[in-house]
């Protein structure tokens, strides 16, 4: 499974729309939150999430980065430092 597929799967399992996930990110990170469009592009696989973007997604989903990356093709690849 690719990382963007895992993000979508986890979001759906938590019963969140993409808009609701972004709202959670805005609550946590305010103006430093990634944009809704960037979140759309990450989830669709159009762009790879940078370290800070993945951190924000994990925070909003209440999971660790290790949990997000588990069982994905990117599980053992290096990640940007936050």
N, CA, C and O atoms as CSV, one atom per row, in Angstrom:
chain,resi,resn,atom,element,x,y,z
A,1,UNK,N,N,0.854,-1.173,0.000
A,1,UNK,CA,C,0.000,0.000,0.000
A,1,UNK,C,C,0.904,1.240,0.000
A,1,UNK,O,O,1.938,1.274,0.666
A,2,UNK,N,N,0.495,2.231,-0.745
A,2,UNK,CA,C,1.247,3.481,-0.790
A,2,UNK,C,C,0.817,4.375,0.379
A,2,UNK,O,O,-0.277,4.232,0.926
A,3,UNK,N,N,1.702,5.291,0.739
A,3,UNK,CA,C,1.449,6.155,1.891
A,3,UNK,C,C,0.171,6.958,1.718
A,3,UNK,O,O,-0.612,7.075,2.661
A,4,UNK,N,N,-0.056,7.513,0.538
A,4,UNK,CA,C,-1.265,8.326,0.349
A,4,UNK,C,C,-2.531,7.477,0.478
A,4,UNK,O,O,-3.567,7.966,0.928
A,5,UNK,N,N,-2.446,6.226,0.086
A,5,UNK,CA,C,-3.592,5.317,0.241
A,5,UNK,C,C,-3.853,5.050,1.728
A,5,UNK,O,O,-5.002,4.966,2.162
A,6,UNK,N,N,-2.781,4.919,2.491
A,6,UNK,CA,C,-2.923,4.667,3.933
A,6,UNK,C,C,-3.544,5.874,4.619
A,6,UNK,O,O,-4.385,5.718,5.504
A,7,UNK,N,N,-3.137,7.080,4.219
A,7,UNK,CA,C,-3.716,8.298,4.806
A,7,UNK,C,C,-5.224,8.309,4.568
A,7,UNK,O,O,-5.999,8.551,5.493
A,8,UNK,N,N,-5.632,8.052,3.350
A,8,UNK,CA,C,-7.059,8.047,3.018
A,8,UNK,C,C,-7.802,6.965,3.802
A,8,UNK,O,O,-8.891,7.202,4.325
A,9,UNK,N,N,-7.207,5.786,3.875
A,9,UNK,CA,C,-7.834,4.663,4.600
A,9,UNK,C,C,-8.036,5.012,6.071
A,9,UNK,O,O,-9.118,4.802,6.619
A,10,UNK,N,N,-6.997,5.544,6.708
A,10,UNK,CA,C,-7.099,5.904,8.124
A,10,UNK,C,C,-8.126,7.009,8.350
A,10,UNK,O,O,-8.890,6.973,9.315
A,11,UNK,N,N,-8.135,7.986,7.456
A,11,UNK,CA,C,-9.102,9.084,7.567
A,11,UNK,C,C,-10.525,8.539,7.474
A,11,UNK,O,O,-11.387,8.908,8.271
A,12,UNK,N,N,-10.766,7.671,6.512
A,12,UNK,CA,C,-12.098,7.100,6.334
A,12,UNK,C,C,-12.489,6.206,7.511
A,12,UNK,O,O,-13.646,6.201,7.930
A,13,UNK,N,N,-11.531,5.453,8.042
A,13,UNK,CA,C,-11.815,4.605,9.204
A,13,UNK,C,C,-12.239,5.437,10.408
A,13,UNK,O,O,-13.021,4.979,11.241
A,14,UNK,N,N,-11.726,6.649,10.497
A,14,UNK,CA,C,-12.089,7.536,11.600
A,14,UNK,C,C,-13.358,8.335,11.296
A,14,UNK,O,O,-13.789,9.163,12.099
A,15,UNK,N,N,-13.948,8.074,10.129
A,15,UNK,CA,C,-15.205,8.707,9.768
A,15,UNK,C,C,-15.082,10.187,9.440
A,15,UNK,O,O,-16.026,10.952,9.633
A,16,UNK,N,N,-13.909,10.590,8.943
A,16,UNK,CA,C,-13.669,11.996,8.639
A,16,UNK,C,C,-13.679,12.242,7.141
A,16,UNK,O,O,-13.170,11.436,6.362
A,17,UNK,N,N,-14.259,13.355,6.751
A,17,UNK,CA,C,-14.107,13.802,5.373
A,17,UNK,C,C,-12.749,14.497,5.278
A,17,UNK,O,O,-12.123,14.798,6.295
A,18,UNK,N,N,-12.311,14.743,4.073
A,18,UNK,CA,C,-11.049,15.455,3.888
A,18,UNK,C,C,-11.153,16.858,4.484
A,18,UNK,O,O,-10.203,17.347,5.096
A,19,UNK,N,N,-12.299,17.500,4.307
A,19,UNK,CA,C,-12.532,18.834,4.863
A,19,UNK,C,C,-12.456,18.795,6.393
A,19,UNK,O,O,-11.881,19.698,7.002
A,20,UNK,N,N,-13.023,17.770,7.014
A,20,UNK,CA,C,-12.978,17.651,8.478
A,20,UNK,C,C,-11.549,17.425,8.971
A,20,UNK,O,O,-11.148,17.979,9.995
A,21,UNK,N,N,-10.785,16.613,8.244
A,21,UNK,CA,C,-9.383,16.400,8.609
A,21,UNK,C,C,-8.633,17.723,8.535
A,21,UNK,O,O,-7.850,18.042,9.429
A,22,UNK,N,N,-8.862,18.478,7.497
A,22,UNK,CA,C,-8.184,19.770,7.366
A,22,UNK,C,C,-8.593,20.709,8.502
A,22,UNK,O,O,-7.757,21.445,9.026
A,23,UNK,N,N,-9.842,20.690,8.875
A,23,UNK,CA,C,-10.312,21.529,9.982
A,23,UNK,C,C,-9.572,21.168,11.280
A,23,UNK,O,O,-9.204,22.054,12.051
A,24,UNK,N,N,-9.358,19.877,11.517
A,24,UNK,CA,C,-8.601,19.446,12.698
A,24,UNK,C,C,-7.167,19.969,12.640
A,24,UNK,O,O,-6.608,20.391,13.652
A,25,UNK,N,N,-6.584,19.938,11.451
A,25,UNK,CA,C,-5.222,20.442,11.283
A,25,UNK,C,C,-5.178,21.948,11.540
A,25,UNK,O,O,-4.231,22.445,12.148
A,26,UNK,N,N,-6.189,22.667,11.082
A,26,UNK,CA,C,-6.256,24.114,11.347
A,26,UNK,C,C,-6.394,24.387,12.838
A,26,UNK,O,O,-5.803,25.337,13.352
A,27,UNK,N,N,-7.170,23.563,13.534
A,27,UNK,CA,C,-7.320,23.734,14.979
A,27,UNK,C,C,-5.996,23.547,15.700
A,27,UNK,O,O,-5.681,24.283,16.635
A,28,UNK,N,N,-5.222,22.566,15.265
A,28,UNK,CA,C,-3.948,22.254,15.916
A,28,UNK,C,C,-2.822,23.200,15.510
A,28,UNK,O,O,-1.998,23.581,16.342
A,29,UNK,N,N,-2.786,23.576,14.241
A,29,UNK,CA,C,-1.622,24.304,13.722
A,29,UNK,C,C,-1.927,25.718,13.220
A,29,UNK,O,O,-1.026,26.443,12.798
A,30,UNK,N,N,-3.190,26.097,13.269
A,30,UNK,CA,C,-3.635,27.427,12.865
A,30,UNK,C,C,-3.087,27.819,11.504
A,30,UNK,O,O,-3.190,27.038,10.558
A,31,UNK,N,N,-2.507,29.005,11.378
A,31,UNK,CA,C,-2.073,29.481,10.069
A,31,UNK,C,C,-0.866,28.733,9.505
A,31,UNK,O,O,-0.550,28.882,8.324
A,32,UNK,N,N,-0.189,27.935,10.321
A,32,UNK,CA,C,0.941,27.153,9.800
A,32,UNK,C,C,0.498,25.792,9.246
A,32,UNK,O,O,1.328,25.024,8.759
A,33,UNK,N,N,-0.795,25.493,9.317
A,33,UNK,CA,C,-1.317,24.227,8.789
A,33,UNK,C,C,-1.167,24.201,7.272
A,33,UNK,O,O,-1.269,25.235,6.612
A,34,UNK,N,N,-0.926,23.022,6.730
A,34,UNK,CA,C,-0.870,22.899,5.278
A,34,UNK,C,C,-2.237,23.272,4.712
A,34,UNK,O,O,-3.255,23.145,5.391
A,35,UNK,N,N,-2.248,23.725,3.485
A,35,UNK,CA,C,-3.510,24.141,2.872
A,35,UNK,C,C,-4.371,22.925,2.540
A,35,UNK,O,O,-3.886,21.798,2.443
A,36,UNK,N,N,-5.640,23.187,2.373
A,36,UNK,CA,C,-6.571,22.129,1.992
A,36,UNK,C,C,-6.155,21.517,0.657
A,36,UNK,O,O,-6.202,20.299,0.485
A,37,UNK,N,N,-5.753,22.358,-0.277
A,37,UNK,CA,C,-5.328,21.875,-1.601
A,37,UNK,C,C,-4.108,20.966,-1.492
A,37,UNK,O,O,-4.028,19.942,-2.172
A,38,UNK,N,N,-3.162,21.341,-0.636
A,38,UNK,CA,C,-1.984,20.486,-0.435
A,38,UNK,C,C,-2.404,19.147,0.149
A,38,UNK,O,O,-1.907,18.100,-0.267
A,39,UNK,N,N,-3.313,19.176,1.109
A,39,UNK,CA,C,-3.810,17.939,1.706
A,39,UNK,C,C,-4.483,17.071,0.640
A,39,UNK,O,O,-4.291,15.856,0.622
A,40,UNK,N,N,-5.262,17.681,-0.238
A,40,UNK,CA,C,-5.884,16.936,-1.342
A,40,UNK,C,C,-4.821,16.288,-2.222
A,40,UNK,O,O,-4.947,15.124,-2.602
A,41,UNK,N,N,-3.788,17.037,-2.541
A,41,UNK,CA,C,-2.734,16.534,-3.423
A,41,UNK,C,C,-1.948,15.401,-2.768
A,41,UNK,O,O,-1.551,14.451,-3.443
A,42,UNK,N,N,-1.721,15.495,-1.466
A,42,UNK,CA,C,-1.021,14.423,-0.744
A,42,UNK,C,C,-1.864,13.152,-0.768
A,42,UNK,O,O,-1.366,12.073,-1.088
A,43,UNK,N,N,-3.147,13.288,-0.425
A,43,UNK,CA,C,-4.007,12.110,-0.342
A,43,UNK,C,C,-4.249,11.467,-1.705
A,43,UNK,O,O,-4.435,10.253,-1.788
A,44,UNK,N,N,-4.247,12.246,-2.752
A,44,UNK,CA,C,-4.472,11.688,-4.082
A,44,UNK,C,C,-3.193,11.113,-4.682
A,44,UNK,O,O,-3.230,10.455,-5.722
A,45,UNK,N,N,-2.055,11.365,-4.018
A,45,UNK,CA,C,-0.790,10.847,-4.516
A,45,UNK,C,C,-0.127,11.744,-5.549
A,45,UNK,O,O,0.874,11.363,-6.156
A,46,UNK,N,N,-0.685,12.946,-5.752
A,46,UNK,CA,C,-0.100,13.888,-6.711
A,46,UNK,C,C,1.225,14.451,-6.217
A,46,UNK,O,O,2.063,14.869,-7.016
A,47,UNK,N,N,1.413,14.463,-4.910
A,47,UNK,CA,C,2.656,14.944,-4.309
A,47,UNK,C,C,2.962,14.117,-3.075
A,47,UNK,O,O,2.057,13.593,-2.425
A,48,UNK,N,N,4.228,14.005,-2.761
A,48,UNK,CA,C,4.626,13.317,-1.528
A,48,UNK,C,C,4.515,14.300,-0.379
A,48,UNK,O,O,4.851,15.475,-0.528
A,49,UNK,N,N,4.061,13.839,0.729
A,49,UNK,CA,C,3.999,14.695,1.894
A,49,UNK,C,C,5.384,14.910,2.470
A,49,UNK,O,O,6.151,13.960,2.626
A,50,UNK,N,N,5.705,16.149,2.785
A,50,UNK,CA,C,6.965,16.451,3.452
A,50,UNK,C,C,6.815,16.085,4.927
A,50,UNK,O,O,5.719,15.795,5.408
A,51,UNK,N,N,7.928,16.105,5.616
A,51,UNK,CA,C,7.916,15.736,7.031
A,51,UNK,C,C,6.913,16.519,7.849
A,51,UNK,O,O,6.173,15.942,8.645
A,52,UNK,N,N,6.881,17.833,7.660
A,52,UNK,CA,C,5.969,18.665,8.442
A,52,UNK,C,C,4.515,18.372,8.082
A,52,UNK,O,O,3.648,18.377,8.955
A,53,UNK,N,N,4.246,18.119,6.810
A,53,UNK,CA,C,2.878,17.797,6.389
A,53,UNK,C,C,2.426,16.477,7.007
A,53,UNK,O,O,1.306,16.365,7.507
A,54,UNK,N,N,3.306,15.484,6.968
A,54,UNK,CA,C,2.971,14.182,7.557
A,54,UNK,C,C,2.790,14.302,9.061
A,54,UNK,O,O,1.917,13.651,9.635
A,55,UNK,N,N,3.607,15.130,9.705
A,55,UNK,CA,C,3.461,15.360,11.145
A,55,UNK,C,C,2.079,15.940,11.449
A,55,UNK,O,O,1.415,15.503,12.389
A,56,UNK,N,N,1.652,16.910,10.668
A,56,UNK,CA,C,0.351,17.531,10.887
A,56,UNK,C,C,-0.789,16.540,10.661
A,56,UNK,O,O,-1.758,16.514,11.420
A,57,UNK,N,N,-0.668,15.734,9.624
A,57,UNK,CA,C,-1.691,14.722,9.352
A,57,UNK,C,C,-1.762,13.718,10.500
A,57,UNK,O,O,-2.848,13.369,10.962
A,58,UNK,N,N,-0.602,13.260,10.953
A,58,UNK,CA,C,-0.565,12.299,12.065
A,58,UNK,C,C,-1.160,12.894,13.336
A,58,UNK,O,O,-1.900,12.220,14.053
A,59,UNK,N,N,-0.841,14.139,13.612
A,59,UNK,CA,C,-1.380,14.801,14.801
A,59,UNK,C,C,-2.901,14.865,14.727
A,59,UNK,O,O,-3.587,14.554,15.701
A,60,UNK,N,N,-3.425,15.267,13.576
A,60,UNK,CA,C,-4.873,15.370,13.411
A,60,UNK,C,C,-5.561,14.008,13.507
A,60,UNK,O,O,-6.672,13.904,14.026
A,61,UNK,N,N,-4.894,12.967,13.004
A,61,UNK,CA,C,-5.459,11.615,13.066
A,61,UNK,C,C,-5.169,10.912,14.392
A,61,UNK,O,O,-5.669,9.818,14.651
A,62,UNK,N,N,-4.352,11.562,15.226
A,62,UNK,CA,C,-3.967,11.011,16.533
A,62,UNK,C,C,-3.245,9.669,16.409
A,62,UNK,O,O,-3.547,8.704,17.111
A,63,UNK,N,N,-2.272,9.648,15.483
A,63,UNK,CA,C,-1.439,8.468,15.293
A,63,UNK,C,C,0.014,8.912,15.195
A,63,UNK,O,O,0.301,10.091,14.992
A,64,UNK,N,N,0.923,7.961,15.341
A,64,UNK,CA,C,2.340,8.276,15.200
A,64,UNK,C,C,2.746,8.148,13.736
A,64,UNK,O,O,2.052,7.520,12.936
A,65,UNK,N,N,3.870,8.748,13.406
A,65,UNK,CA,C,4.394,8.627,12.051
A,65,UNK,C,C,4.723,7.166,11.752
A,65,UNK,O,O,4.499,6.693,10.638
A,66,UNK,N,N,5.249,6.455,12.737
A,66,UNK,CA,C,5.556,5.030,12.551
A,66,UNK,C,C,4.291,4.242,12.215
A,66,UNK,O,O,4.313,3.357,11.360
A,67,UNK,N,N,3.192,4.568,12.890
A,67,UNK,CA,C,1.927,3.891,12.621
A,67,UNK,C,C,1.429,4.217,11.211
A,67,UNK,O,O,0.917,3.344,10.511
A,68,UNK,N,N,1.582,5.473,10.804
A,68,UNK,CA,C,1.177,5.864,9.452
A,68,UNK,C,C,1.981,5.110,8.399
A,68,UNK,O,O,1.421,4.634,7.411
A,69,UNK,N,N,3.262,5.002,8.601
A,69,UNK,CA,C,4.142,4.383,7.606
A,69,UNK,C,C,4.107,2.858,7.638
A,69,UNK,O,O,4.527,2.217,6.674
A,70,UNK,N,N,3.618,2.267,8.721
A,70,UNK,CA,C,3.589,0.808,8.858
A,70,UNK,C,C,2.793,0.174,7.716
A,70,UNK,O,O,1.702,0.625,7.370
A,71,UNK,N,N,3.365,-0.874,7.149
A,71,UNK,CA,C,2.750,-1.642,6.061
A,71,UNK,C,C,2.560,-0.825,4.780
A,71,UNK,O,O,1.659,-1.109,3.989
A,72,UNK,N,N,3.401,0.181,4.577
A,72,UNK,CA,C,3.374,0.934,3.322
A,72,UNK,C,C,4.700,0.727,2.611
A,72,UNK,O,O,5.673,0.264,3.207
A,73,UNK,N,N,4.728,1.072,1.345
A,73,UNK,CA,C,5.965,0.971,0.574
A,73,UNK,C,C,7.032,1.904,1.134
A,73,UNK,O,O,8.225,1.660,0.956
A,74,UNK,N,N,6.610,2.967,1.806
A,74,UNK,CA,C,7.521,3.969,2.335
A,74,UNK,C,C,7.962,3.673,3.773
A,74,UNK,O,O,8.646,4.490,4.390
A,75,UNK,N,N,7.578,2.515,4.307
A,75,UNK,CA,C,7.823,2.188,5.716
A,75,UNK,C,C,9.280,2.377,6.122
A,75,UNK,O,O,9.550,2.902,7.203
A,76,UNK,N,N,10.210,1.966,5.293
A,76,UNK,CA,C,11.623,2.008,5.669
A,76,UNK,C,C,12.398,3.097,4.951
A,76,UNK,O,O,13.627,3.119,5.018
A,77,UNK,N,N,11.708,4.001,4.264
A,77,UNK,CA,C,12.415,5.069,3.566
A,77,UNK,C,C,12.654,6.232,4.526
A,77,UNK,O,O,11.896,6.420,5.478
A,78,UNK,N,N,13.706,7.010,4.276
A,78,UNK,CA,C,13.994,8.142,5.156
A,78,UNK,C,C,12.897,9.178,5.070
A,78,UNK,O,O,12.206,9.286,4.057
A,79,UNK,N,N,12.741,9.940,6.140
A,79,UNK,CA,C,11.732,11.000,6.204
A,79,UNK,C,C,12.425,12.301,6.601
A,79,UNK,O,O,13.435,12.289,7.305
A,80,UNK,N,N,11.873,13.414,6.144
A,80,UNK,CA,C,12.421,14.718,6.518
A,80,UNK,C,C,12.360,14.882,8.038
A,80,UNK,O,O,11.412,14.431,8.681
A,81,UNK,N,N,13.344,15.508,8.583
A,81,UNK,CA,C,13.309,15.811,9.998
A,81,UNK,C,C,12.437,17.020,10.239
A,81,UNK,O,O,12.400,17.952,9.436
A,82,UNK,N,N,11.745,16.993,11.342
A,82,UNK,CA,C,10.839,18.099,11.678
A,82,UNK,C,C,11.546,19.031,12.635
A,82,UNK,O,O,10.973,20.036,13.055
